[in-house]
Amino acid sequence: MTRLALLGFPLDGALSPVLHQAAYAAMGLPWTYHAIECLPQDLPRFLDTLDDSWGGFSLTMPLKRTVVPLLDEVSETVSRIGAANTVVVTPGGRLVGENTDLYGMVQALRDAGVTTAPGVTVLGAGATACTALAAAYELGCDQAVVIARDTGRARSLLGATAERIGITATIEPWAAAGYHLATDLVVSALPPYAADALAPLWTPGTGILMDVVYRPWPSRFAHAAQEAGRRVVGGLPMLVHQAARQVVLQTGHSPAPVTKMLLASQSEIHQFE
């Protein structure tokens, strides 16, 4: 039986096991997928324990950057963004890294009718913010604003990444967020509740907010944006699309049962509301 897992910390409430198990059931694969809490210092030891029963794994915070130098091979997307959320274990035991977050983010936006975004503001400076910059570039944006609590750290983390992507990223402090919420597309790449303090800063206008949060939903930040006239895209479509791409890469079967994965995730969320 092939094993897969989600690695990261903390993993309370993670939907990846639900999504993957729904996909395997629909595809008739007797595979297993579990959540395994893992800190950055534990990751090398975990990778050393892998055997031929493993088909791959997914990575969430705080491992997306940590894993990259530990892999045998990475895709061009991983090289550009500097983060991997997907690993395929080949039959020969090689670890191949991919970033399906970019696919998931762009696909979720396109599903919502967003095919171009001349101006983009990104909230946050972590691995998901790097993905947001790459998504902005895919949507035709060559200059973006990044709002960060620690601008010095943000410059060190995002500077080289933005250069590899081909986008100019201007780093602004948290206090300047209100001045940049009127752009065509705002992407909140922050964890749950982290953007809520900015909710009162929305002013009436048009544009799109993508908030990567999927639980609780809507976030206070997303609700305020909608009340101010913005179109809102939540994190669940992105999560489902990126997981579907993982399933294709890790199983070798296409297409993934996206609709069944979405229904399973919605059922799981509603169960605990």
C-alpha positions in Angstrom: 0.0 0.0 0.0 1.3 3.4 -1.0 1.7 6.0 1.8 1.5 9.8 1.5 1.3 12.5 4.2 1.0 16.1 5.0 4.0 17.5 6.9 4.1 20.7 8.9 3.3 22.3 12.2 0.7 23.0 13.5 -1.7 20.8 11.5 -4.9 21.1 13.5 -7.8 21.4 11.1 -5.8 20.7 8.0 -8.0 19.6 5.0 -5.3 18.0 2.9 -6.0 14.5 4.3 -9.7 14.9 3.4 -8.9 16.1 -0.1 -6.4 13.4 -0.9 -8.4 10.5 0.6 -11.5 11.6 -1.4 -9.4 11.7 -4.5 -7.9 8.2 -3.9 -11.4 6.8 -3.2 -12.8 8.2 -6.4 -9.8 6.9 -8.4 -10.0 3.4 -6.8 -6.5 3.7 -5.3 -5.9 1.9 -2.0 -3.5 4.6 -0.8 -3.3 6.2 2.6 -2.7 9.9 3.5 -2.1 11.2 7.0 -1.1 14.4 8.7 2.3 14.2 10.4 3.5 17.1 12.6 7.0 18.0 11.7 9.3 20.9 12.6 12.1 22.1 10.3 14.8 20.5 12.5 13.0 17.2 12.2 12.6 17.1 8.5 16.1 15.7 7.5 15.6 12.8 9.9 12.1 12.1 8.5 13.4 12.1 4.9 16.0 9.6 6.0 13.3 7.1 7.1 11.5 7.0 3.8 11.2 3.6 2.2 9.7 2.2 -1.0 6.2 2.4 0.5 6.1 6.2 0.1 4.7 7.8 -2.9 5.2 11.4 -1.8 4.1 14.1 0.6 2.8 17.6 0.9 4.3 20.4 2.9 2.8 23.3 4.7 4.2 25.9 7.1 7.0 26.1 8.1 8.6 23.5 5.8 8.1 24.9 2.2 11.5 26.6 2.1 13.3 24.1 4.5 12.7 21.2 2.2 14.2 22.6 -1.0 17.9 22.0 -0.4 17.1 18.5 0.8 15.5 17.4 -2.5 17.2 15.5 -5.3 15.5 17.5 -8.0 13.2 20.5 -8.2 11.0 22.0 -10.9 11.6 25.4 -12.5 8.7 26.8 -10.5 10.3 25.7 -7.2 13.6 27.3 -8.4 11.9 30.6 -9.1 9.8 30.8 -6.0 12.2 29.1 -3.6 9.6 27.0 -2.0 8.1 23.5 -2.5 4.8 22.2 -1.2 4.8 18.9 -3.1 7.3 16.0 -3.2 7.1 13.0 -5.4 9.1 9.9 -4.3 10.1 8.1 -7.5 10.4 4.3 -7.7 14.2 4.8 -7.4 13.8 6.7 -4.2 14.6 10.2 -5.6 12.8 13.1 -4.0 11.4 15.5 -6.7 10.0 18.8 -5.6 7.2 20.9 -7.1 5.1 23.9 -6.1 1.4 23.4 -6.9 0.4 26.4 -4.8 1.1 28.6 -7.8 -1.2 26.5 -10.0 -3.9 26.5 -7.3 -3.8 30.2 -6.8 -3.9 31.1 -10.5 -6.6 28.6 -11.3 -8.8 29.8 -8.4 -8.4 33.4 -9.6 -9.2 32.4 -13.2 -12.2 30.4 -12.1 -13.4 33.7 -10.5 -12.9 35.5 -13.8 -9.6 37.1 -12.9 -7.4 36.8 -16.0 -5.3 39.9 -15.6 -4.1 42.1 -12.8 -2.0 45.2 -13.7 -1.7 46.2 -10.0 -1.2 43.8 -7.1 -0.8 44.2 -3.4 0.4 41.2 -1.3 0.0 41.0 2.4 2.7 38.9 4.1 6.3 37.9 3.3 6.4 34.1 3.7 6.4 31.3 1.2 2.7 32.0 0.2 3.6 35.6 -0.5 6.3 34.4 -2.8 3.7 32.3 -4.6 1.4 35.4 -4.8 4.2 37.3 -6.5 4.6 34.5 -9.0 0.8 34.5 -9.6 0.8 38.3 -10.1 3.5 37.8 -12.8 1.4 35.1 -14.4 -1.5 37.6 -14.5 0.6 40.2 -16.3 1.8 42.3 -13.4 5.4 43.5 -13.4 5.3 45.6 -10.3 3.7 44.6 -7.0 3.6 46.1 -3.4 4.3 43.8 -0.5 3.0 44.8 3.0 5.1 43.3 5.8 5.4 43.6 9.5 9.2 43.3 9.3 10.3 45.1 6.2 14.0 44.2 6.6 13.2 40.5 6.9 10.8 40.8 3.9 13.5 42.4 1.7 15.9 39.6 2.6 13.4 36.8 1.9 11.6 38.3 -1.1 14.2 40.3 -2.9 16.0 37.4 -4.7 12.7 35.6 -5.2 11.1 38.6 -7.0 14.2 39.0 -9.2 14.0 35.3 -10.2 10.3 35.6 -10.9 10.8 38.8 -13.0 8.7 41.1 -10.9 9.6 44.3 -9.1 8.4 44.1 -5.4 8.2 47.2 -3.4 8.3 46.4 0.4 6.0 48.7 2.5 5.5 48.6 6.3 2.3 47.3 7.9 1.2 50.8 8.7 1.0 51.6 5.0 -1.5 48.8 4.2 -4.5 51.1 4.0 -2.9 53.1 1.1 -2.6 50.0 -1.0 -5.9 48.2 -0.6 -7.3 50.0 -3.6 -5.2 48.0 -6.2 -6.8 45.8 -8.8 -5.9 42.6 -6.9 -5.1 42.2 -3.2 -3.7 38.9 -2.0 -3.7 38.2 1.7 -1.0 35.5 2.1 -1.4 35.6 5.9 -2.6 32.8 8.3 -6.0 32.9 9.9 -6.9 36.1 11.8 -3.6 37.8 10.9 -5.2 40.3 8.4 -8.3 41.0 10.5 -6.8 44.0 12.1 -6.8 45.6 8.6 -10.5 45.1 8.1 -11.5 48.7 9.0 -9.1 50.1 6.4 -11.2 49.0 3.4 -12.9 51.9 1.6 -15.7 51.7 -1.0 -14.4 50.6 -4.4 -13.9 47.8 -6.9 -11.3 45.2 -7.3 -10.6 41.7 -6.1 -9.4 40.3 -2.8 -8.0 36.8 -2.6 -7.7 35.7 1.0 -5.9 32.3 1.3 -7.7 31.6 4.6 -10.4 28.9 4.2 -11.3 28.4 7.9 -12.9 30.3 9.5 -14.7 31.7 6.4 -15.4 34.3 5.6 -12.6 35.9 7.5 -13.3 39.3 9.1 -10.9 40.8 6.6 -12.7 39.2 3.6 -16.2 40.1 4.9 -15.1 43.8 5.3 -13.7 43.7 1.7 -17.0 42.4 0.4 -19.0 45.0 2.3 -16.8 47.6 0.7 -17.7 46.4 -2.8 -14.7 44.1 -3.5 -15.1 40.7 -5.2 -13.7 38.0 -2.8 -12.0 34.8 -3.6 -11.4 32.5 -0.7 -8.6 30.0 0.0 -10.7 26.8 -0.4 -10.7 26.9 -4.2 -6.9 27.4 -4.2 -6.4 24.6 -1.7 -8.5 22.2 -3.8 -6.8 23.0 -7.1 -3.3 22.7 -5.6 -4.2 19.4 -4.0 -5.7 18.2 -7.3 -2.4 19.0 -9.1 -0.6 17.1 -6.3 -2.8 14.1 -6.9 -2.0 14.1 -10.6 1.8 14.4 -10.0 1.9 11.8 -7.2 -0.4 9.2 -8.7 0.4 9.6 -12.4 -3.4 9.6 -13.2 -5.2 12.5 -14.7 -7.6 14.2 -14.3 -8.0 14.5 -10.6 -11.7 14.3 -9.3 -11.8 18.0 -8.4 -15.5 18.2 -7.8 -15.5 15.3 -5.4 -12.5 16.7 -3.6 -14.3 20.1 -3.2 -17.5 18.4 -1.9 -15.5 16.4 0.6 -13.7 19.5 1.9 -17.0 21.5 2.1 -18.6 18.6 4.1 -15.7 18.5 6.5 -15.8 22.3 7.1 -19.6 22.3 7.6 -19.3 19.4 10.0 -17.3 21.5 12.5 -19.0 24.8 12.1 
